[in-house]
Amino acid sequence: MTLESEITDLWQRHQTDDASFSEAEETLDAFLDALEAGEIRAAEKADGSWEANEWVKQGILLNFGLRATEAREYGGVTYHDVLPLRDTADLGDRGTRNTPDGTVIRRGAYVGSNAIMMSPSFVNIGAYVGDGTLVDSSDTIGSCAQIGSDVKLGANTLIGGVLEPVEDAPVVVEDGVSLGAGCRVTSGFVVGENSVVGENTLLSPRIPVYDLVEDEVLYGELPPERRAFARFVESSVSDNDLIPGAAYKPAVVATELENETLEASQREDELR
């Protein structure tokens, strides 16, 4: 049987309480190894759009459903979890840096070559971090999030996780994207390649993206090669008698990338 067929069979039996950890341990460990090696991913791009690999997300959920919480030791600290932290011995051999005191990579996460992880930062199970990507201080990369190569995540950036439902695609930040400090990307939002997003911008499918390049309003995606920043636009609830004056809601404005923006991003590359 392939790893996919083994996970699918386990998932079906788990739904009827007919699966145990003792029989599944070898398969679950092989599954986590494959995630950490980048051999399998929670989502992949096909025909121009990102689609979830349902069986991979099922495998992640099985690790929570079949494993027991137990006391574990790391760095002289006792913690309790169903999973150990990831073995990071391979990172240095591939040119990846991770600073001490707070760089946490959970079992089942992939971190590429020549990446940088500053502390404190956290990468959850099923997440994929591409080659040459910078994960800055106080960043969180949620479960199954897909981060491309040569991405810059500014300090205090949150990349949300999407585990359930299994058919839903996770958050995706494509190659070459730069997210300013304090950005939040949630609920399966896709940030198109080589875009530059300003500080403290919230990217969520519930918030409109006003794309001034193509003169359209988008939800759930930022097109490639855009400069994006947060703005507030007037809300329809302004008409409610309970609200004095005008009411505003968050929005994102996307424009063409300017040479000055690209040059600033390139200067940051040189500092790395």
NORZIPE-V113153 format. One record per residue. N is the residue number from 1. RES is the residue in three letters. OMEGA is omega in whole degrees, -180 to 180 (999 if undefined). NEAR is the number of other ideal C-beta (glycine too) atoms within 10 Angstrom. D_CENTER is the distance of its C-alpha to the mean C-alpha in Angstrom with 2 decimals. Layout:
((N	RES	OMEGA	NEAR	D_CENTER) (N	RES	OMEGA	NEAR	D_CENTER))
//
This chain:
((1	MET	175	9	30.05) (2	THR	178	8	26.71) (3	LEU	179	17	23.63) (4	GLU	-178	16	22.41) (5	SER	178	10	25.83) (6	GLU	179	18	25.94) (7	ILE	180	25	22.68) (8	THR	178	16	23.90) (9	ASP	178	14	27.26) (10	LEU	-179	23	25.92) (11	TRP	-180	19	23.85) (12	GLN	180	12	26.99) (13	ARG	178	15	29.13) (14	HIS	180	17	26.76) (15	GLN	180	11	27.18) (16	THR	179	7	30.90) (17	ASP	-178	7	30.66) (18	ASP	179	9	32.04) (19	ALA	-180	18	29.60) (20	SER	-179	12	29.80) (21	PHE	-177	14	27.78) (22	SER	180	8	30.79) (23	GLU	-174	11	30.86) (24	ALA	-171	22	27.11) (25	GLU	-178	12	26.30) (26	GLU	179	10	26.86) (27	THR	-179	18	24.70) (28	LEU	178	21	21.80) (29	ASP	178	12	22.07) (30	ALA	178	14	22.25) (31	PHE	179	25	19.15) (32	LEU	177	22	17.14) (33	ASP	-179	14	18.91) (34	ALA	175	18	17.91) (35	LEU	-176	26	14.16) (36	GLU	179	19	14.73) (37	ALA	-178	10	16.90) (38	GLY	-179	14	14.52) (39	GLU	176	10	17.26) (40	ILE	-178	21	15.32) (41	ARG	-179	19	11.88) (42	ALA	178	29	10.46) (43	ALA	179	25	10.79) (44	GLU	-179	14	12.99) (45	LYS	179	15	14.67) (46	ALA	179	8	18.28) (47	ASP	174	5	20.95) (48	GLY	180	5	18.78) (49	SER	-179	10	16.29) (50	TRP	180	17	13.14) (51	GLU	179	12	14.19) (52	ALA	167	20	12.98) (53	ASN	-172	18	14.87) (54	GLU	-177	17	16.41) (55	TRP	177	19	18.13) (56	VAL	178	24	15.11) (57	LYS	175	26	13.70) (58	GLN	179	21	17.34) (59	GLY	178	30	17.53) (60	ILE	179	25	14.79) (61	LEU	177	17	16.70) (62	LEU	179	21	19.90) (63	ASN	175	21	18.99) (64	PHE	-175	14	18.91) (65	GLY	-175	16	21.90) (66	LEU	179	19	24.16) (67	ARG	178	15	23.59) (68	ALA	173	6	25.38) (69	THR	179	10	24.33) (70	GLU	179	11	26.28) (71	ALA	-180	8	27.05) (72	ARG	-179	14	25.45) (73	GLU	174	9	26.24) (74	TYR	178	11	24.21) (75	GLY	-180	9	25.72) (76	GLY	-180	5	28.60) (77	VAL	175	7	26.53) (78	THR	176	8	26.77) (79	TYR	-177	12	23.84) (80	HIS	-178	8	23.56) (81	ASP	175	15	20.81) (82	VAL	-177	16	20.73) (83	LEU	170	19	18.89) (84	PRO	172	14	19.80) (85	LEU	-177	16	17.63) (86	ARG	171	21	16.87) (87	ASP	-175	10	19.85) (88	THR	-177	13	19.09) (89	ALA	-177	7	22.50) (90	ASP	-172	13	21.26) (91	LEU	-178	19	19.17) (92	GLY	180	10	22.33) (93	ASP	-180	8	23.97) (94	ARG	175	12	21.27) (95	GLY	-180	13	21.50) (96	THR	180	20	18.32) (97	ARG	169	14	19.02) (98	ASN	-175	20	17.83) (99	THR	-175	13	20.02) (100	PRO	174	7	21.69) (101	ASP	171	7	21.88) (102	GLY	174	15	18.46) (103	THR	-173	20	15.96) (104	VAL	175	17	14.56) (105	ILE	-177	25	12.85) (106	ARG	176	19	13.26) (107	ARG	179	19	15.09) (108	GLY	176	26	13.38) (109	ALA	178	24	10.56) (110	TYR	173	23	11.17) (111	VAL	-174	27	11.77) (112	GLY	-179	20	13.86) (113	SER	176	14	17.22) (114	ASN	176	15	18.25) (115	ALA	178	23	15.03) (116	ILE	175	18	15.55) (117	MET	179	28	14.18) (118	MET	-180	18	16.23) (119	SER	-9	16	17.21) (120	PRO	174	14	16.37) (121	SER	-173	23	12.65) (122	PHE	176	19	10.66) (123	VAL	-173	28	8.28) (124	ASN	-179	22	8.51) (125	ILE	178	25	10.10) (126	GLY	179	32	8.93) (127	ALA	180	28	5.85) (128	TYR	179	25	7.16) (129	VAL	-172	28	8.01) (130	GLY	-179	22	10.90) (131	ASP	173	18	14.41) (132	GLY	-177	21	15.54) (133	THR	177	26	12.35) (134	LEU	172	20	13.02) (135	VAL	-171	28	11.05) (136	ASP	-176	18	13.71) (137	SER	178	17	15.47) (138	SER	176	18	14.22) (139	ASP	175	23	10.50) (140	THR	176	21	8.15) (141	ILE	-172	32	4.68) (142	GLY	-177	21	5.05) (143	SER	176	25	6.58) (144	CYS	179	32	6.09) (145	ALA	-178	28	2.58) (146	GLN	-179	25	4.81) (147	ILE	-175	28	5.80) (148	GLY	180	22	9.55) (149	SER	176	18	12.65) (150	ASP	177	19	14.37) (151	VAL	175	24	11.65) (152	LYS	175	23	12.68) (153	LEU	-180	28	10.68) (154	GLY	-179	21	13.67) (155	ALA	177	16	14.76) (156	ASN	177	17	13.75) (157	THR	178	27	10.51) (158	LEU	172	20	8.30) (159	ILE	-173	31	4.73) (160	GLY	177	20	5.93) (161	GLY	177	20	6.12) (162	VAL	177	23	8.53) (163	LEU	-178	19	11.15) (164	GLU	-10	10	14.30) (165	PRO	-171	9	16.05) (166	VAL	-178	19	15.34) (167	GLU	-179	9	16.17) (168	ASP	178	15	13.47) (169	ALA	-180	22	10.75) (170	PRO	172	27	7.08) (171	VAL	179	28	5.27) (172	VAL	172	24	6.17) (173	VAL	-171	32	7.20) (174	GLU	-175	21	10.35) (175	ASP	170	17	12.77) (176	GLY	-179	21	14.63) (177	VAL	172	27	12.84) (178	SER	177	25	13.84) (179	LEU	179	28	12.46) (180	GLY	-178	20	15.30) (181	ALA	174	16	15.56) (182	GLY	178	16	14.69) (183	CYS	176	26	12.42) (184	ARG	178	17	10.51) (185	VAL	-170	28	8.21) (186	THR	165	19	8.58) (187	SER	175	16	10.03) (188	GLY	178	21	8.96) (189	PHE	179	26	9.79) (190	VAL	177	24	10.05) (191	VAL	-176	27	10.86) (192	GLY	-172	19	13.68) (193	GLU	174	17	14.50) (194	ASN	175	18	16.48) (195	SER	178	21	16.09) (196	VAL	-174	21	16.75) (197	VAL	-178	26	15.68) (198	GLY	-177	20	18.01) (199	GLU	172	15	17.61) (200	ASN	178	15	16.82) (201	THR	177	22	15.76) (202	LEU	179	17	14.23) (203	LEU	-176	26	12.57) (204	SER	179	18	12.99) (205	PRO	-180	15	14.96) (206	ARG	-177	12	17.78) (207	ILE	-177	18	18.39) (208	PRO	173	15	20.39) (209	VAL	179	22	19.75) (210	TYR	-177	16	23.24) (211	ASP	-178	19	23.22) (212	LEU	178	12	26.48) (213	VAL	-179	13	26.41) (214	GLU	179	10	26.95) (215	ASP	178	7	28.32) (216	GLU	177	11	26.13) (217	VAL	-177	10	23.94) (218	LEU	174	15	20.55) (219	TYR	174	11	18.15) (220	GLY	-180	15	14.51) (221	GLU	169	18	14.33) (222	LEU	-177	24	15.31) (223	PRO	178	18	17.54) (224	PRO	172	16	17.47) (225	GLU	176	16	19.44) (226	ARG	166	24	19.64) (227	ARG	-175	20	20.18) (228	ALA	179	26	18.77) (229	PHE	-177	15	19.76) (230	ALA	173	18	20.30) (231	ARG	176	13	23.70) (232	PHE	179	10	25.56) (233	VAL	-176	11	27.70) (234	GLU	-178	11	30.51) (235	SER	178	15	29.81) (236	SER	180	8	32.19) (237	VAL	174	12	32.67) (238	SER	-178	13	34.84) (239	ASP	-178	9	37.61) (240	ASN	-177	10	37.54) (241	ASP	-179	5	40.61) (242	LEU	-175	6	38.79) (243	ILE	178	11	36.80) (244	PRO	179	8	39.04) (245	GLY	-177	6	38.36) (246	ALA	174	10	35.36) (247	ALA	-176	15	31.88) (248	TYR	178	13	28.71) (249	LYS	-180	14	25.14) (250	PRO	176	15	22.00) (251	ALA	177	17	21.30) (252	VAL	177	22	19.70) (253	VAL	-179	18	22.11) (254	ALA	179	23	21.33) (255	THR	175	14	23.98) (256	GLU	175	10	24.76) (257	LEU	178	18	23.67) (258	GLU	-180	11	26.62) (259	ASN	-179	7	28.01) (260	GLU	179	9	27.81) (261	THR	179	15	24.05) (262	LEU	-180	15	23.62) (263	GLU	178	9	26.11) (264	ALA	178	12	24.40) (265	SER	179	16	21.11) (266	GLN	177	9	23.24) (267	ARG	177	9	24.97) (268	GLU	178	12	21.79) (269	ASP	-178	12	21.32) (270	GLU	180	6	24.87) (271	LEU	-180	5	24.26) (272	ARG	999	10	21.75))
//
